[in-house]
Amino acid sequence: MSELSNNEAGRGFTHVYTATYEDLQTIGNGGQLTIATIPAGGAVELAGVYESIAFAGTTSLVIDVGTSSGDPDEFIDALDVDGMSAPVFNTGDAFTGGQSQAAGGTNTAASIILEVTDAAIASATAGEIVIGLRIVDLGQFA
């Protein structure tokens, strides 16, 4: 995950993580990877996933993005990447009002986790997803 510069962040996201099929193979079926951190006093205002290169060799790729290591689905929940026809935003359990709210507010820093579920991920031969996050940080003013 990379934090974007001020010029890049002006486009709506503060953090972007790009994962190729090889990256997801490294994470593995049922595996998790920390891709960003919500700072103390912060929250996630927007979470989106874009399939920038179609996946090949698998038809069962599901991802979750959130903060709970047991089931990280606060921001993106059970997204069937193979079934996407357009980018997907704020489908997680913590978003009850779509893009009109921030979710995952915390008084202590919290890791944002990507979880991969795909028994056939080792068979993938192509594919790439881009995960964008807009993380707000009120703690910076304390």
C-alpha positions in Angstrom: 0.0 0.0 0.0 1.3 3.4 -0.8 0.2 6.7 0.7 -0.5 9.1 -2.1 1.0 12.5 -2.5 -1.1 15.7 -2.1 -1.6 15.9 -5.9 -2.7 12.3 -6.2 -4.8 12.4 -3.1 -6.8 15.2 -4.6 -8.4 12.6 -6.8 -10.4 11.1 -3.9 -8.1 8.5 -2.4 -5.3 8.7 0.2 -4.0 5.1 -0.1 -3.9 2.7 -3.0 -2.8 -1.0 -3.1 -2.4 -2.9 -6.4 -2.3 -6.7 -6.3 -1.5 -8.9 -9.2 -2.5 -12.5 -9.4 1.1 -13.4 -8.3 0.6 -11.2 -5.2 -2.6 -12.9 -4.4 -1.0 -16.3 -4.9 1.6 -15.3 -2.3 -1.1 -14.4 0.2 -2.8 -17.7 -0.6 -6.2 -19.1 0.0 -7.5 -17.9 3.3 -4.4 -15.8 3.8 -4.3 -12.2 4.9 -2.1 -9.2 4.3 -2.0 -5.8 6.1 -2.3 -3.2 3.3 -2.7 0.0 5.3 -3.2 1.5 8.8 -5.9 3.7 10.2 -4.2 6.1 12.5 -5.4 6.8 16.0 -8.3 9.2 15.7 -8.9 8.2 12.1 -11.5 6.3 10.0 -12.0 5.0 6.5 -14.4 7.2 4.5 -14.2 5.3 1.2 -13.1 1.9 0.1 -13.2 0.7 -3.5 -12.0 -2.2 -5.6 -11.3 -2.1 -9.4 -10.4 -5.2 -11.4 -7.9 -3.5 -13.7 -6.8 -6.8 -15.5 -9.4 -9.6 -15.7 -8.5 -12.8 -13.8 -7.8 -15.9 -15.8 -7.3 -19.5 -14.5 -9.7 -19.0 -11.6 -13.4 -18.2 -11.3 -13.8 -18.2 -7.5 -11.8 -15.2 -6.3 -13.4 -13.5 -3.3 -11.8 -10.8 -1.2 -12.5 -9.0 2.0 -11.0 -5.7 3.3 -11.4 -4.6 6.9 -9.8 -4.4 10.3 -10.9 -7.6 12.2 -8.2 -10.3 11.7 -10.8 -13.1 12.1 -13.1 -11.7 9.5 -11.9 -8.5 7.9 -15.0 -7.3 6.1 -15.8 -3.9 7.5 -15.0 -2.0 4.3 -15.4 -4.6 1.5 -17.3 -7.8 2.2 -17.2 -11.1 0.3 -16.5 -9.4 -3.1 -16.7 -11.9 -6.0 -13.9 -10.4 -8.1 -14.6 -12.6 -11.1 -18.2 -11.4 -11.1 -17.4 -7.7 -11.1 -18.6 -5.7 -14.1 -17.7 -2.3 -12.6 -15.7 -1.0 -9.6 -17.3 -1.7 -6.2 -17.4 0.7 -3.3 -18.2 0.5 0.5 -19.9 -2.9 0.6 -18.5 -3.8 4.0 -20.4 -4.5 7.2 -19.3 -1.1 8.8 -20.8 0.9 5.9 -24.5 1.2 6.5 -25.1 4.5 4.7 -23.0 4.0 1.6 -20.6 6.8 0.9 -22.2 9.2 3.3 -20.3 8.1 6.4 -16.9 7.1 7.7 -16.4 3.7 9.2 -13.9 2.0 11.4 -13.2 5.0 13.6 -10.6 4.1 16.2 -8.8 5.7 19.2 -5.8 3.5 18.5 -4.1 2.6 15.2 -5.7 -0.3 13.4 -4.4 -2.4 10.6 -6.4 -2.7 7.4 -6.3 -6.3 6.1 -6.9 -7.8 2.7 -8.1 -11.4 2.9 -8.1 -13.8 -0.1 -10.5 -16.7 -0.4 -9.9 -18.8 -3.6 -9.1 -22.5 -3.5 -7.9 -22.2 -7.1 -5.7 -19.0 -6.7 -2.6 -21.1 -7.4 -4.0 -21.7 -10.9 -4.4 -18.1 -11.8 -2.5 -17.0 -14.9 -3.5 -13.3 -15.1 -5.3 -10.6 -13.2 -4.9 -7.5 -11.1 -7.0 -5.5 -8.6 -6.6 -2.0 -7.4 -7.9 -1.2 -3.9 -8.4 2.4 -3.1 -9.0 3.9 0.4 -9.7 7.4 1.7 -8.5 7.5 5.3 -9.3 10.5 7.4 -7.1 11.4 10.3 -8.5 13.8 13.0 -5.7 12.6 15.3 -3.2 14.7 13.3 -4.8 17.8 14.8 -4.5 16.7 18.4 
